[in-house]
Amino acid sequence: MSRPCALLAWALLALFGLGAAQNKETPACCGPIVPRSEWGARPSECSQPLRQPVRYVVISHTAGSNCDTPASCRQQAQNVQHYHASTRRWCDVAYNFLIGEDGLVYEGRGWNIKGEHTGPTWNPISIGITFMGNYMERVPPPRAIRAAQSLMACGVAIGALRPDYEIKGHRDVQQTLSPGDQLYAIIQNWPHYRE
């Protein structure tokens, strides 16, 4: 996306109020998070709280289709939720947050509800952030990487993540290829990454 197009996209997001439903106490350093109501999420049936501040962040990928526009990412978030809630019979989309190649963060279960992303040991003690797409052979665009990093900084700023939080790749804590070879190589260089 060219710089003028990116600026136009951000202006439109601001104009239509994407992210306006965020917590009013969210610091200015937190970028916009597309709330569930904006991407057309079905109502959640989840209620188990996540105790904060959380020590771990687990990074995964959906291993499905990627999305690179707000419209395609809204659709992809809906597809992921449909699969998790209707096919897997979970109470909602498994992840706390989803990252689109459009550079936006999509609210899943959010900061306060336990996810279903990494199994019974890790779900109660971690935030699950997934990148929408398959990153075995390709890397996410820089705007998606920045969105994830900004989200984690926001988590620290609002007290949802410990300042000394640790990042884990999904494959570090479960037998899986997620978050894909290319994304895994990237997160291994992030300052909070611990194997």
C-alpha positions in Angstrom: 0.0 0.0 0.0 1.4 3.4 -1.0 1.9 6.1 1.7 -1.0 8.2 0.4 -3.3 5.2 0.5 -2.1 4.2 4.0 -2.8 7.8 5.2 -6.2 7.7 3.6 -7.0 4.4 5.3 -6.0 5.7 8.7 -8.1 8.9 8.1 -11.1 6.8 7.2 -10.6 4.6 10.2 -10.5 7.7 12.4 -13.5 9.2 10.6 -15.7 6.1 11.1 -14.5 5.7 14.6 -12.8 2.3 14.4 -11.4 1.7 17.9 -13.7 4.3 19.5 -15.3 1.7 21.7 -11.9 1.1 23.4 -11.5 1.6 27.1 -11.5 5.3 27.8 -8.5 4.8 30.2 -6.3 3.4 27.4 -3.2 5.5 27.1 -2.5 7.5 24.0 0.5 5.2 23.2 -1.9 2.4 22.4 -2.7 2.1 18.8 -6.2 1.5 17.6 -7.7 -1.9 18.3 -10.7 -2.8 16.1 -13.4 -3.8 18.6 -15.5 -6.9 18.2 -18.5 -4.8 17.3 -16.6 -3.3 14.3 -15.5 -6.6 12.8 -18.9 -8.2 13.2 -18.1 -10.7 16.0 -20.8 -12.9 17.3 -21.5 -12.4 21.0 -19.0 -14.2 23.2 -20.1 -17.0 25.6 -16.8 -16.8 27.4 -16.6 -15.5 31.0 -13.5 -17.0 32.6 -11.3 -14.0 33.6 -7.6 -13.8 32.9 -5.6 -12.8 36.0 -3.4 -9.8 35.4 -0.8 -8.7 34.9 0.0 -11.6 32.6 3.6 -13.0 32.4 3.5 -14.6 28.9 2.5 -13.8 25.4 2.1 -16.7 22.9 2.5 -15.8 19.3 0.8 -18.0 16.7 -0.5 -17.9 13.1 -3.9 -19.1 11.9 -2.2 -21.0 9.1 -5.1 -20.0 6.9 -5.8 -17.2 4.4 -4.1 -13.9 4.9 -5.8 -10.6 4.7 -4.4 -7.2 3.7 -7.3 -4.8 3.8 -9.7 -3.9 6.7 -12.6 -5.5 4.8 -10.7 -8.8 4.1 -9.4 -8.9 7.7 -12.9 -8.4 9.2 -14.0 -11.3 7.1 -11.0 -13.4 8.1 -11.6 -12.7 11.8 -15.3 -13.7 11.3 -14.1 -16.9 9.6 -11.7 -17.8 12.5 -14.4 -17.1 15.0 -16.9 -19.2 13.1 -14.5 -22.2 13.0 -13.7 -21.9 16.7 -17.2 -21.4 18.0 -19.2 -23.5 15.5 -16.8 -26.3 14.6 -14.6 -26.6 17.6 -17.5 -25.7 20.0 -15.4 -23.2 22.0 -17.1 -20.2 23.7 -15.6 -17.7 21.2 -12.6 -17.1 18.9 -9.6 -18.7 20.7 -7.2 -15.7 20.6 -7.1 -12.6 22.7 -6.1 -10.6 19.7 -5.7 -11.1 15.9 -3.2 -9.2 13.7 -4.1 -8.5 10.1 -1.6 -7.7 7.3 -3.5 -4.4 7.0 -1.6 -3.4 10.1 -4.6 -3.4 12.5 -5.2 -5.3 15.7 -8.6 -7.1 15.9 -10.0 -7.7 19.4 -10.6 -11.4 20.1 -11.3 -12.2 23.7 -9.3 -9.0 24.7 -7.1 -8.4 27.7 -9.5 -9.7 30.4 -10.8 -13.1 29.3 -8.8 -16.3 29.2 -8.1 -17.6 25.7 -8.3 -21.1 24.2 -5.1 -20.8 22.1 -2.4 -22.9 23.7 -3.9 -25.6 25.9 -4.8 -25.9 29.6 -1.3 -25.1 31.0 -0.7 -21.9 29.0 -4.2 -20.4 28.4 -4.6 -19.2 32.1 -1.2 -17.5 32.2 -0.9 -16.0 28.7 -2.3 -13.6 26.1 -2.7 -15.3 22.7 -1.8 -13.1 19.7 -2.3 -14.7 16.3 -1.3 -13.4 12.9 -3.9 -14.0 10.3 -2.2 -16.0 7.5 0.3 -18.7 7.0 3.9 -17.7 7.7 5.8 -20.9 6.9 7.2 -19.5 3.6 6.6 -15.8 3.9 6.9 -13.0 6.5 4.2 -10.7 7.6 4.5 -7.2 6.3 6.3 -4.7 8.6 3.0 -3.0 9.5 1.7 -6.2 11.0 4.9 -6.7 13.0 4.6 -3.1 14.3 0.9 -3.7 15.2 1.8 -6.7 17.4 4.8 -4.9 19.0 2.6 -1.8 19.7 -0.1 -4.1 21.2 2.4 -5.6 23.7 3.7 -2.2 24.7 0.1 -1.1 25.2 -0.5 -4.2 27.4 2.4 -3.1 29.6 1.1 0.5 29.7 -2.4 -0.5 30.9 -1.1 -3.1 33.4 -2.4 -6.2 31.5 1.2 -7.4 30.8 4.0 -7.5 33.3 6.9 -5.2 32.3 9.2 -8.2 32.2 6.7 -10.3 30.2 8.1 -13.2 28.0 7.2 -13.9 24.4 6.9 -17.6 23.4 6.3 -19.0 19.9 3.3 -21.3 19.8 5.8 -24.1 18.9 7.7 -23.4 22.1 4.8 -24.5 24.3 2.9 -27.0 22.1 3.7 -29.5 19.4 2.9 -27.4 16.3 4.5 -25.6 13.4 2.8 -22.4 14.4 3.7 -19.5 14.2 5.3 -20.7 10.9 9.1 -20.8 10.2 9.3 -17.2 8.9 7.4 -15.5 11.7 9.1 -17.6 14.3 12.5 -16.4 13.1 11.3 -12.8 13.5 10.0 -13.2 17.0 13.1 -14.9 18.2 14.9 -11.6 17.7 12.4 -9.6 19.8 13.7 -8.4 23.2 11.1 -10.2 25.3 11.4 -13.6 23.5 12.4 -16.5 25.7 12.5 -20.1 24.4 
